[in-house]
Amino acid sequence: MEKTKDAVKRQLKEQWEKACNGYIVELLRMWELDGYYGSWIAEEVGGVFDYGGSFTIGMDDIIYCVENDVTESQYMEWQEYIIEAHEFGFDKPNLKAWMHNCPRVTKETFDKLRALKAELNKAIDEEKERVKGT
């Protein structure tokens, strides 16, 4: 019985790895990227794929991109938004919500917030210098 369980588990793992590799090959083909430039970076196939340090993408997002014809530029726009949203503590939508035009902060607002943050940091540094000098 144990041998059968082990054989089934092994077969399921092989099928999963084959499916994951198939999805990443299709995604790279869709985005016209060289498949030799990337690799799986999780412990096993099917976790996170790293494309030569340019970007990483999880298996759920790989499947979503392939099944919904998400372009590389759409994916990169979402990634950039996630980084900006994180910087200012805004909610970070998942890829599906992003593709369905969820409410989001505008680029102009992020630019304004970044300028205000720089002004605040400058004022803090100036005050630290003033206090240090007394």
C-alpha positions in Angstrom: 0.0 0.0 0.0 2.8 2.5 0.9 4.5 1.8 -2.4 1.3 2.7 -4.2 0.9 5.9 -2.2 4.5 6.9 -2.9 4.1 6.1 -6.6 0.9 8.2 -6.8 2.6 11.1 -5.0 5.6 10.9 -7.3 3.3 10.8 -10.4 1.3 13.8 -9.1 4.5 15.8 -8.5 5.8 14.9 -12.0 2.5 16.1 -13.5 2.6 19.3 -11.5 6.2 20.1 -12.6 5.3 19.4 -16.2 2.3 21.7 -16.0 4.2 24.5 -14.3 7.0 24.2 -16.8 4.4 24.3 -19.6 2.8 27.4 -18.2 6.2 29.3 -17.9 7.2 28.2 -21.4 3.9 29.6 -22.7 4.2 32.8 -20.7 7.8 33.4 -22.0 6.6 32.7 -25.5 3.7 35.2 -25.1 6.0 37.9 -23.9 8.7 37.0 -26.4 11.3 36.4 -23.7 14.2 34.0 -23.8 13.5 30.9 -21.6 17.1 30.2 -21.0 17.5 33.5 -19.1 15.2 32.5 -16.1 14.8 29.8 -13.5 12.6 28.6 -10.7 13.9 30.1 -7.4 11.6 28.3 -5.0 12.6 24.9 -3.5 10.7 23.2 -6.2 9.2 23.9 -9.6 5.9 25.7 -9.4 6.8 28.3 -6.8 8.4 31.5 -8.0 10.1 32.0 -11.4 12.9 34.6 -11.6 13.6 36.1 -15.0 17.3 36.8 -14.8 16.9 39.3 -11.9 14.6 41.5 -14.0 11.4 40.3 -12.3 9.9 37.5 -10.4 6.5 35.9 -10.8 4.6 33.4 -8.8 2.8 30.4 -10.2 -0.7 31.8 -9.6 0.2 34.9 -11.6 1.9 32.8 -14.3 -1.3 30.8 -14.7 -3.5 34.0 -14.6 -1.3 35.7 -17.2 -1.4 32.8 -19.6 -5.1 32.1 -19.3 -6.1 35.8 -19.6 -3.6 37.0 -22.2 -2.0 39.5 -19.8 0.8 41.3 -21.6 4.3 41.9 -20.2 3.6 45.6 -20.0 0.4 45.1 -18.1 2.2 42.9 -15.6 5.1 45.4 -15.2 2.6 48.3 -14.7 1.0 46.2 -11.9 4.4 45.5 -10.4 5.4 49.2 -10.4 2.1 50.1 -8.8 2.6 47.5 -6.1 6.0 49.1 -5.3 4.6 52.6 -5.1 1.5 51.5 -3.1 3.8 49.7 -0.6 6.0 52.8 -0.2 3.0 54.9 1.0 1.1 52.1 2.8 -1.8 51.8 0.3 -3.6 48.5 -0.3 -1.9 46.4 -2.9 -4.4 44.8 -5.4 -3.7 41.3 -6.7 -3.2 40.9 -10.4 -6.8 39.9 -11.2 -8.2 43.0 -9.4 -5.6 45.2 -11.2 -6.7 43.7 -14.6 -10.3 44.4 -13.7 -9.5 48.1 -13.1 -9.8 48.2 -9.4 -9.7 51.6 -7.7 -6.1 52.9 -7.6 -4.0 55.9 -6.7 -2.9 57.9 -9.8 0.7 58.3 -10.9 0.3 62.1 -10.3 -0.8 61.5 -6.7 2.2 59.2 -6.1 4.5 61.9 -7.6 2.9 64.5 -5.3 3.3 62.3 -2.2 6.9 61.6 -3.1 7.6 65.3 -3.4 5.9 66.0 -0.1 7.9 63.1 1.5 11.1 64.6 0.2 10.2 68.0 1.6 9.4 66.5 5.0 12.6 64.5 5.1 14.6 67.6 4.2 12.9 69.6 7.0 13.6 66.8 9.5 17.3 66.7 8.4 17.6 70.5 8.8 16.0 70.3 12.3 18.4 67.5 13.3 21.3 69.7 12.2 20.0 72.7 14.0 19.5 70.7 17.3 22.9 69.1 16.9 24.5 72.6 16.6 23.2 73.8 20.0 
